[in-house]
Amino acid sequence: MAFSITGTASALPERSVTNDELSTFLDTSDEWIFPRTGIKSRRVVTSESLDELASRAARAALEDAGITAADLSLIICTTTTGDHLVPAEACAIAAAIGATCPAYDISAACAGFVFALDIADGWFARGRGKHVLIVSAEEMTRLVDWTDRATCVLFGDGAAAAVLEAGGASPLYLNLTCDPQVDVLEVPGIAGSSPFKQRDDEARANVLSMQGRRVFKFGVSTICDSVHAMCDACNITPADIDHFVFHQANERILAAATTRLGVENDRVVRLIEHTGNISSACIPLALDELARSGKLASGQLVALVGFGAGLDTGACLLRWA
């Protein structure tokens, strides 16, 4: 059973924080940040909740698809930063839009959206329903150490959604992998207060830590390897793919992968300059931007590659309908 993406939408916080603003409390500057990351500003949650952003994206995606919440058979939310540990962020979305179908979260870091596509594909293959809503919602600014200029400048907040309908020409290729390297990018879990748990003398801070050089090397290689694998599987070349939607981790990763693949810059979607890295929301946000730009036509091939903590990778080739 295949699927079609029939609706997309996104929702970003109102507040945009520039590199110059960060320099007022960090030892940094636009001249330091932009050449290293390609980021000029990022959207940051202030008065909004992640529930609100996710629900706003969900409603707009349903409207774009021309269906209602009653038509949904499943809601999947990809997030590592939900407003709730329990219940699932997807349950909060269901409550907000008036859905009563199954709803649950998955955590595959920045590759989450492609992992959710795989779950939806299996849902359709088992004949479990006709419409699936995927919402990727992240408030990364709650995880970073705002005294660490190497990491806090990279991330932003936001949500994006896609409605999938059973039947169609996608996916032509879908593959998930994991290269288990937990220490490359990690946020420790909640320590809790159990009197029975043996603890280290110093509990680790509940903030994100990242080994940037290893992330860069992994990002470039996994994008290129994933594109070549999908091309080999589908008997095409990168020149046959109309649009590339890669995880927006860092402009230097995008630039290096684009050069290595030998594809034109205008075929690679770039949003990172004014959004930052929004983890699993990056790919559906870029896909929504592409769909609304007028550049995406029926029948075109769209390559998605997400990669992130884990180290998880998800790659998918779509024929746009």
FENQUI-V633870 format. One record per pair of residues at least 12 apart in sequence whose C-alpha atoms are under 10 Angstrom apart, sorted by the first residue. I is the first residue (numbers start at 1). J is the second residue. If there is no record, write none. Layout:
I;J / I;J
This chain:
1;121 / 1;122 / 1;123 / 1;124 / 1;125 / 1;126 / 1;127 / 1;166 / 1;167 / 1;168 / 1;169 / 1;170 / 1;171 / 2;120 / 2;121 / 2;122 / 2;124 / 2;125 / 2;164 / 2;165 / 2;166 / 2;167 / 2;168 / 2;169 / 2;170 / 2;171 / 2;172 / 3;117 / 3;120 / 3;121 / 3;124 / 3;125 / 3;130 / 3;131 / 3;132 / 3;163 / 3;164 / 3;165 / 3;166 / 3;167 / 3;168 / 3;169 / 3;170 / 3;171 / 3;318 / 3;319 / 3;321 / 4;131 / 4;163 / 4;164 / 4;165 / 4;166 / 4;167 / 4;168 / 4;169 / 4;170 / 4;171 / 4;318 / 4;319 / 4;320 / 4;321 / 5;65 / 5;131 / 5;132 / 5;133 / 5;162 / 5;163 / 5;164 / 5;165 / 5;166 / 5;167 / 5;168 / 5;169 / 5;170 / 5;318 / 5;319 / 5;320 / 5;321 / 6;61 / 6;62 / 6;64 / 6;65 / 6;66 / 6;67 / 6;131 / 6;162 / 6;163 / 6;164 / 6;165 / 6;320 / 6;321 / 7;58 / 7;60 / 7;61 / 7;62 / 7;63 / 7;64 / 7;65 / 7;66 / 7;67 / 7;133 / 7;161 / 7;162 / 7;163 / 7;164 / 7;165 / 7;288 / 7;291 / 8;57 / 8;58 / 8;59 / 8;60 / 8;61 / 8;62 / 8;63 / 8;64 / 8;65 / 8;133 / 8;134 / 8;135 / 8;160 / 8;161 / 8;162 / 8;163 / 8;164 / 8;284 / 8;285 / 8;287 / 8;288 / 8;289 / 8;290 / 8;291 / 8;292 / 9;56 / 9;57 / 9;58 / 9;59 / 9;60 / 9;61 / 9;62 / 9;63 / 9;64 / 9;65 / 9;135 / 9;159 / 9;160 / 9;161 / 9;162 / 9;163 / 9;284 / 9;285 / 9;287 / 9;288 / 9;289 / 9;291 / 9;292 / 10;53 / 10;54 / 10;55 / 10;56 / 10;57 / 10;58 / 10;59 / 10;60 / 10;61 / 10;135 / 10;136 / 10;137 / 10;158 / 10;159 / 10;160 / 10;161 / 10;162 / 10;281 / 10;284 / 10;285 / 10;286 / 10;287 / 10;288 / 10;289 / 11;50 / 11;52 / 11;53 / 11;54 / 11;55 / 11;56 / 11;57 / 11;58 / 11;60 / 11;137 / 11;157 / 11;158 / 11;159 / 11;160 / 11;161 / 11;285 / 12;42 / 12;43 / 12;44 / 12;45 / 12;48 / 12;50 / 12;53 / 12;54 / 12;56 / 12;57 / 12;137 / 12;156 / 12;157 / 12;158 / 12;159 / 12;160 / 12;275 / 12;285 / 13;42 / 13;43 / 13;44 / 13;45 / 13;46 / 13;47 / 13;48 / 13;49 / 13;50 / 13;52 / 13;53 / 13;139 / 13;156 / 13;157 / 13;158 / 13;159 / 13;275 / 14;43 / 14;44 / 14;45 / 14;46 / 14;47 / 14;48 / 14;158 / 15;42 / 15;43 / 15;44 / 15;45 / 15;46 / 15;47 / 15;48 / 15;157 / 16;40 / 16;41 / 16;42 / 16;43 / 16;44 / 16;45 / 16;46 / 16;156 / 16;274 / 16;275 / 17;40 / 17;41 / 17;42 / 17;43 / 17;44 / 17;153 / 17;156 / 17;274 / 17;275 / 18;30 / 18;39 / 18;40 / 18;41 / 18;42 / 18;43 / 18;153 / 18;274 / 19;31 / 19;32 / 19;33 / 19;34 / 19;39 / 19;40 / 19;41 / 19;42 / 19;153 / 20;33 / 20;40 / 20;41 / 21;41 / 22;41 / 22;146 / 22;149 / 22;152 / 22;153 / 23;149 / 25;146 / 25;147 / 26;146 / 26;147 / 26;148 / 26;149 / 26;152 / 26;153 / 27;147 / 27;148 / 27;149 / 28;149 / 28;150 / 28;153 / 29;149 / 33;149 / 33;150 / 33;153 / 33;154 / 34;153 / 34;250 / 34;251 / 34;273 / 35;251 / 35;252 / 36;154 / 36;250 / 36;251 / 36;252 / 37;153 / 37;154 / 37;249 / 37;250 / 37;251 / 37;252 / 37;253 / 37;272 / 37;273 / 37;276 / 37;277 / 38;154 / 38;249 / 38;250 / 38;251 / 38;252 / 38;253 / 38;254 / 38;255 / 38;270 / 38;271 / 38;272 / 38;273 / 38;274 / 38;276 / 39;153 / 39;154 / 39;155 / 39;249 / 39;250 / 39;251 / 39;271 / 39;272 / 39;273 / 39;274 / 39;275 / 39;276 / 39;277 / 40;153 / 40;154 / 40;272 / 40;273 / 40;274 / 40;275 / 40;276 / 41;153 / 41;154 / 41;155 / 41;156 / 41;272 / 41;273 / 41;274 / 41;275 / 41;276 / 42;141 / 42;153 / 42;154 / 42;155 / 42;156 / 42;157 / 42;158 / 42;272 / 42;273 / 42;274 / 42;275 / 42;276 / 42;277 / 42;278 / 43;139 / 43;141 / 43;155 / 43;156 / 43;157 / 43;158 / 43;274 / 43;275 / 43;276 / 43;277 / 43;278 / 44;139 / 44;140 / 44;141 / 44;142 / 44;155 / 44;156 / 44;157 / 44;158 / 44;275 / 44;276 / 45;139 / 45;140 / 45;141 / 45;142 / 45;156 / 45;157 / 45;158 / 49;82 / 49;83 / 49;139 / 50;81 / 50;82 / 50;83 / 50;84 / 50;89 / 50;92 / 50;93 / 50;137 / 50;138 / 50;139 / 50;157 / 50;158 / 50;159 / 51;82 / 51;83 / 51;84 / 51;89 / 51;90 / 51;91 / 51;92 / 51;93 / 51;96 / 51;137 / 51;138 / 51;159 / 52;92 / 52;93 / 52;96 / 52;137 / 52;159 / 53;93 / 53;137 / 53;138 / 53;139 / 53;157 / 53;158 / 53;159 / 53;160 / 54;77 / 54;82 / 54;89 / 54;90 / 54;92 / 54;93 / 54;96 / 54;135 / 54;136 / 54;137 / 54;138 / 54;158 / 54;159 / 54;160 / 54;161 / 55;89 / 55;90 / 55;92 / 55;93 / 55;94 / 55;95 / 55;96 / 55;97 / 55;135 / 55;137 / 55;159 / 55;160 / 55;161 / 56;93 / 56;96 / 56;97 / 56;159 / 56;160 / 56;161 / 57;93 / 57;135 / 57;136 / 57;137 / 57;158 / 57;159 / 57;160 / 57;161 / 57;162 / 57;285 / 58;75 / 58;93 / 58;94 / 58;96 / 58;97 / 58;133 / 58;134 / 58;135 / 58;136 / 58;159 / 58;160 / 58;161 / 58;162 / 58;163 / 59;93 / 59;96 / 59;97 / 59;98 / 59;161 / 60;160 / 60;161 / 60;162 / 61;133 / 61;134 / 61;135 / 61;160 / 61;161 / 61;162 / 61;163 / 61;288 / 62;97 / 62;133 / 62;161 / 62;162 / 62;163 / 62;164 / 63;163 / 64;162 / 64;163 / 65;131 / 65;162 / 65;163 / 65;164 / 65;165 / 66;163 / 67;131 / 67;163 / 68;97 / 68;98 / 68;99 / 69;94 / 69;96 / 69;97 / 69;98 / 69;99 / 69;100 / 69;101 / 69;131 / 69;133 / 70;97 / 70;98 / 70;99 / 70;100 / 70;101 / 70;131 / 71;99 / 71;100 / 71;101 / 71;129 / 71;130 / 71;131 / 71;132 / 72;94 / 72;99 / 72;100 / 72;101 / 72;102 / 72;129 / 72;130 / 72;131 / 72;132 / 72;133 / 72;163 / 72;164 / 72;165 / 73;99 / 73;100 / 73;101 / 73;102 / 73;103 / 73;123 / 73;124 / 73;128 / 73;129 / 73;130 / 73;131 / 73;132 / 73;133 / 74;90 / 74;94 / 74;99 / 74;100 / 74;101 / 74;102 / 74;103 / 74;104 / 74;120 / 74;123 / 74;128 / 74;129 / 74;130 / 74;131 / 74;132 / 74;133 / 74;134 / 75;90 / 75;91 / 75;93 / 75;94 / 75;99 / 75;100 / 75;101 / 75;102 / 75;103 / 75;104 / 75;105 / 75;116 / 75;120 / 75;131 / 75;132 / 75;133 / 75;134 / 75;135 / 75;163 / 76;88 / 76;89 / 76;90 / 76;91 / 76;93 / 76;94 / 76;102 / 76;103 / 76;104 / 76;105 / 76;106 / 76;113 / 76;116 / 76;117 / 76;119 / 76;120 / 76;132 / 76;133 / 76;134 / 76;135 / 76;136 / 76;161 / 77;89 / 77;90 / 77;91 / 77;92 / 77;93 / 77;103 / 77;104 / 77;105 / 77;106 / 77;107 / 77;112 / 77;113 / 77;116 / 77;133 / 77;134 / 77;135 / 77;136 / 77;137 / 77;138 / 77;159 / 77;161 / 77;280 / 78;90 / 78;104 / 78;105 / 78;106 / 78;107 / 78;108 / 78;109 / 78;110 / 78;111 / 78;112 / 78;113 / 78;114 / 78;115 / 78;116 / 78;134 / 78;135 / 78;136 / 78;137 / 78;138 / 78;159 / 78;161 / 78;279 / 78;280 / 78;281 / 79;105 / 79;106 / 79;107 / 79;108 / 79;109 / 79;110 / 79;112 / 79;113 / 79;135 / 79;136 / 79;137 / 79;138 / 79;139 / 79;140 / 79;159 / 79;279 / 79;280 / 79;281 / 80;105 / 80;106 / 80;107 / 80;108 / 80;109 / 80;110 / 80;112 / 80;136 / 80;137 / 80;138 / 80;139 / 80;140 / 80;143 / 80;187 / 80;279 / 80;280 / 81;107 / 81;109 / 81;137 / 81;138 / 81;139 / 81;140 / 81;141 / 81;142 / 81;143 / 81;157 / 81;279 / 82;105 / 82;137 / 82;138 / 82;139 / 82;140 / 82;142 / 83;137 / 83;138 / 83;139 / 87;104 / 87;105 / 88;103 / 88;104 / 88;105 / 88;106 / 89;103 / 89;104 / 89;105 / 89;106 / 89;135 / 89;136 / 89;137 / 90;102 / 90;103 / 90;104 / 90;105 / 90;106 / 90;133 / 90;134 / 90;135 / 90;136 / 90;137 / 91;103 / 91;104 / 91;105 / 92;104 / 93;135 / 101;132 / 103;133 / 103;134 / 105;134 / 105;135 / 105;136 / 106;119 / 106;136 / 107;280 / 107;309 / 108;178 / 108;279 / 108;280 / 108;306 / 108;307 / 108;308 / 108;309 / 108;310 / 108;311 / 108;312 / 108;313 / 108;314 / 109;138 / 109;185 / 109;279 / 109;280 / 109;281 / 109;306 / 109;307 / 109;308 / 109;309 / 109;310 / 109;311 / 109;312 / 109;313 / 110;136 / 110;138 / 110;247 / 110;248 / 110;249 / 110;277 / 110;278 / 110;279 / 110;280 / 110;281 / 110;282 / 110;283 / 110;305 / 110;306 / 110;307 / 110;308 / 110;309 / 110;310 / 110;311 / 110;312 / 110;313 / 110;314 / 111;176 / 111;177 / 111;246 / 111;247 / 111;279 / 111;280 / 111;281 / 111;282 / 111;283 / 111;304 / 111;305 / 111;306 / 111;307 / 111;308 / 111;309 / 111;310 / 111;311 / 111;312 / 111;313 / 111;314 / 111;315 / 112;135 / 112;136 / 112;279 / 112;280 / 112;281 / 112;282 / 112;283 / 112;306 / 112;307 / 112;308 / 112;312 / 112;313 / 112;314 / 113;134 / 113;135 / 113;136 / 113;137 / 113;160 / 113;161 / 113;162 / 113;279 / 113;280 / 113;281 / 113;282 / 113;283 / 113;284 / 113;304 / 113;305 / 113;306 / 113;314 / 113;315 / 114;174 / 114;175 / 114;176 / 114;280 / 114;283 / 114;284 / 114;304 / 114;305 / 114;306 / 114;307 / 114;313 / 114;314 / 114;315 / 114;316 / 115;174 / 115;175 / 115;176 / 115;177 / 115;280 / 115;306 / 115;312 / 115;313 / 115;314 / 115;315 / 115;316 / 116;132 / 116;133 / 116;134 / 116;135 / 116;136 / 116;314 / 117;132 / 117;133 / 117;134 / 117;162 / 117;164 / 117;171 / 117;174 / 117;314 / 117;315 / 117;316 / 118;171 / 118;174 / 118;175 / 118;176 / 118;314 / 118;315 / 118;316 / 119;132 / 120;132 / 120;133 / 120;134 / 120;164 / 120;165 / 120;166 / 121;164 / 121;165 / 121;166 / 121;167 / 121;170 / 121;171 / 121;174 / 123;166 / 124;164 / 124;165 / 124;166 / 124;167 / 125;166 / 125;167 / 127;166 / 128;166 / 129;165 / 129;166 / 130;164 / 130;165 / 130;166 / 130;167 / 131;163 / 131;164 / 131;165 / 131;166 / 132;162 / 132;163 / 132;164 / 132;165 / 132;166 / 133;161 / 133;162 / 133;163 / 133;164 / 133;165 / 134;160 / 134;161 / 134;162 / 134;163 / 134;164 / 134;284 / 135;159 / 135;160 / 135;161 / 135;162 / 135;163 / 135;280 / 135;281 / 135;284 / 136;158 / 136;159 / 136;160 / 136;161 / 136;162 / 136;278 / 136;279 / 136;280 / 136;281 / 136;282 / 136;283 / 136;284 / 136;285 / 137;157 / 137;158 / 137;159 / 137;160 / 137;161 / 137;278 / 137;279 / 137;280 / 137;281 / 137;282 / 137;284 / 138;155 / 138;156 / 138;157 / 138;158 / 138;159 / 138;160 / 138;277 / 138;278 / 138;279 / 138;280 / 138;281 / 138;282 / 139;155 / 139;156 / 139;157 / 139;158 / 139;159 / 139;278 / 139;279 / 139;281 / 140;152 / 140;154 / 140;155 / 140;156 / 140;157 / 140;158 / 140;208 / 140;276 / 140;277 / 140;278 / 140;279 / 141;153 / 141;154 / 141;155 / 141;156 / 141;157 / 141;207 / 141;208 / 141;278 / 142;155 / 142;156 / 142;157 / 142;206 / 142;207 / 142;208 / 143;155 / 143;187 / 143;188 / 143;206 / 143;207 / 143;208 / 143;209 / 144;187 / 144;206 / 144;207 / 144;208 / 144;209 / 145;205 / 145;206 / 145;207 / 145;208 / 145;209 / 146;207 / 148;208 / 148;209 / 150;209 / 150;210 / 150;211 / 150;212 / 151;208 / 151;209 / 151;210 / 151;211 / 151;212 / 152;208 / 153;276 / 153;277 / 154;249 / 154;250 / 154;272 / 154;275 / 154;276 / 154;277 / 154;278 / 155;249 / 155;250 / 155;272 / 155;275 / 155;276 / 155;277 / 155;278 / 155;279 / 156;272 / 156;274 / 156;275 / 156;276 / 156;277 / 156;278 / 156;279 / 156;282 / 157;275 / 157;276 / 157;277 / 157;278 / 157;279 / 157;281 / 157;282 / 158;275 / 158;276 / 158;277 / 158;278 / 158;279 / 158;280 / 158;281 / 158;282 / 158;285 / 159;278 / 159;279 / 159;280 / 159;281 / 159;282 / 159;284 / 159;285 / 160;280 / 160;281 / 160;282 / 160;283 / 160;284 / 160;285 / 160;286 / 160;287 / 160;288 / 161;281 / 161;283 / 161;284 / 161;285 / 161;287 / 161;288 / 162;284 / 162;285 / 162;287 / 162;288 / 168;319 / 168;320 / 168;321 / 169;299 / 169;318 / 169;319 / 169;320 / 169;321 / 170;301 / 170;316 / 170;317 / 170;318 / 170;319 / 170;320 / 170;321 / 171;302 / 171;316 / 171;317 / 171;318 / 171;319 / 171;320 / 172;230 / 172;233 / 172;234 / 172;301 / 172;302 / 172;303 / 172;316 / 172;317 / 172;318 / 172;319 / 173;229 / 173;230 / 173;231 / 173;233 / 173;234 / 173;303 / 173;315 / 173;316 / 173;317 / 173;318 / 173;319 / 174;226 / 174;230 / 174;303 / 174;304 / 174;305 / 174;314 / 174;315 / 174;316 / 174;317 / 174;318 / 175;226 / 175;229 / 175;230 / 175;305 / 175;313 / 175;314 / 175;315 / 175;316 / 175;317 / 176;226 / 176;305 / 176;306 / 176;307 / 176;312 / 176;313 / 176;314 / 176;315 / 176;316 / 177;226 / 177;307 / 177;310 / 177;311 / 177;312 / 177;313 / 177;314 / 177;315 / 178;307 / 178;308 / 178;309 / 178;310 / 178;311 / 178;312 / 178;313 / 178;314 / 179;218 / 179;309 / 179;310 / 179;311 / 179;312 / 179;313 / 180;309 / 180;310 / 180;311 / 180;312 / 181;309 / 181;310 / 181;311 / 181;312 / 182;309 / 182;310 / 182;311 / 183;209 / 183;210 / 183;211 / 183;309 / 183;310 / 183;311 / 184;209 / 184;210 / 184;211 / 184;212 / 184;213 / 184;214 / 184;215 / 184;218 / 184;308 / 184;309 / 184;310 / 184;311 / 185;208 / 185;209 / 185;210 / 185;211 / 185;212 / 185;214 / 185;215 / 185;308 / 185;309 / 185;310 / 185;311 / 186;206 / 186;207 / 186;208 / 186;209 / 186;210 / 186;211 / 186;309 / 186;310 / 187;204 / 187;205 / 187;206 / 187;207 / 187;208 / 187;209 / 187;210 / 187;309 / 188;203 / 188;204 / 188;205 / 188;206 / 188;207 / 188;208 / 188;209 / 189;204 / 189;205 / 189;206 / 189;207 / 190;204 / 190;205 / 190;206 / 191;203 / 191;204 / 191;205 / 191;206 / 210;309 / 215;249 / 215;250 / 215;253 / 215;307 / 215;308 / 215;309 / 215;311 / 216;249 / 216;250 / 216;252 / 216;253 / 216;254 / 216;256 / 217;253 / 217;256 / 218;253 / 218;307 / 218;308 / 218;311 / 218;313 / 219;246 / 219;247 / 219;249 / 219;250 / 219;252 / 219;253 / 219;254 / 219;256 / 219;257 / 219;305 / 219;306 / 219;307 / 219;308 / 219;311 / 219;313 / 220;252 / 220;253 / 220;254 / 220;255 / 220;256 / 220;257 / 220;258 / 220;260 / 220;307 / 221;253 / 221;256 / 221;257 / 221;260 / 222;257 / 222;305 / 222;306 / 222;307 / 222;312 / 222;313 / 222;314 / 222;315 / 223;246 / 223;247 / 223;253 / 223;254 / 223;256 / 223;257 / 223;258 / 223;260 / 223;261 / 223;304 / 223;305 / 223;306 / 223;307 / 223;313 / 223;314 / 223;315 / 224;238 / 224;256 / 224;257 / 224;258 / 224;259 / 224;260 / 224;261 / 224;305 / 225;257 / 225;261 / 225;315 / 226;303 / 226;304 / 226;305 / 226;306 / 226;313 / 226;314 / 226;315 / 226;316 / 227;241 / 227;244 / 227;261 / 227;303 / 227;304 / 227;305 / 227;315 / 227;316 / 227;317 / 228;261 / 229;315 / 230;303 / 230;315 / 230;316 / 230;317 / 231;303 / 231;317 / 234;317 / 237;261 / 238;261 / 238;262 / 238;263 / 238;303 / 239;261 / 239;262 / 239;263 / 239;264 / 239;267 / 240;300 / 240;301 / 240;302 / 241;263 / 241;267 / 241;300 / 241;301 / 241;302 / 241;303 / 241;317 / 241;318 / 241;319 / 242;263 / 242;266 / 242;267 / 242;268 / 242;295 / 242;296 / 242;297 / 242;299 / 242;300 / 242;301 / 242;302 / 242;303 / 242;319 / 243;263 / 243;264 / 243;265 / 243;266 / 243;267 / 243;268 / 243;269 / 243;287 / 243;290 / 243;295 / 243;296 / 243;300 / 243;301 / 243;302 / 243;303 / 243;304 / 243;318 / 244;258 / 244;263 / 244;265 / 244;266 / 244;267 / 244;268 / 244;269 / 244;270 / 244;286 / 244;287 / 244;301 / 244;302 / 244;303 / 244;304 / 244;305 / 244;317 / 245;267 / 245;268 / 245;269 / 245;270 / 245;282 / 245;283 / 245;284 / 245;285 / 245;286 / 245;287 / 245;290 / 245;302 / 245;303 / 245;304 / 245;305 / 245;306 / 245;316 / 246;268 / 246;269 / 246;270 / 246;282 / 246;283 / 246;286 / 246;287 / 246;303 / 246;304 / 246;305 / 246;306 / 246;307 / 246;315 / 247;269 / 247;270 / 247;271 / 247;272 / 247;277 / 247;278 / 247;279 / 247;280 / 247;281 / 247;282 / 247;283 / 247;284 / 247;286 / 247;304 / 247;305 / 247;306 / 247;307 / 247;308 / 248;269 / 248;270 / 248;271 / 248;272 / 248;273 / 248;275 / 248;276 / 248;277 / 248;278 / 248;279 / 248;280 / 248;281 / 248;282 / 248;283 / 248;285 / 248;286 / 248;305 / 248;306 / 248;307 / 249;272 / 249;276 / 249;277 / 249;278 / 249;279 / 249;282 / 249;306 / 249;307 / 249;308 / 250;270 / 250;272 / 250;273 / 250;276 / 250;277 / 251;270 / 251;271 / 251;272 / 251;273 / 251;276 / 254;268 / 254;269 / 254;270 / 254;272 / 255;268 / 267;295 / 267;302 / 268;286 / 268;302 / 268;303 / 269;283 / 269;286 / 269;287 / 269;289 / 269;290 / 270;282 / 270;286 / 270;289 / 270;290 / 271;283 / 271;285 / 271;286 / 271;289 / 272;286 / 279;306 / 279;307 / 279;308 / 279;309 / 280;306 / 280;307 / 280;308 / 282;306 / 283;304 / 283;305 / 283;306 / 284;304 / 286;304 / 287;302 / 287;304 / 291;320 / 296;320 / 296;321 / 297;319 / 297;320 / 297;321 / 298;319 / 298;320 / 298;321 / 299;318 / 299;319 / 299;320 / 299;321 / 300;318 / 300;319 / 300;320 / 300;321 / 301;317 / 301;318 / 301;319 / 301;320 / 301;321 / 302;316 / 302;317 / 302;318 / 302;319 / 302;320 / 303;315 / 303;316 / 303;317 / 303;318 / 303;319 / 304;316 / 304;317 / 304;318 / 305;317
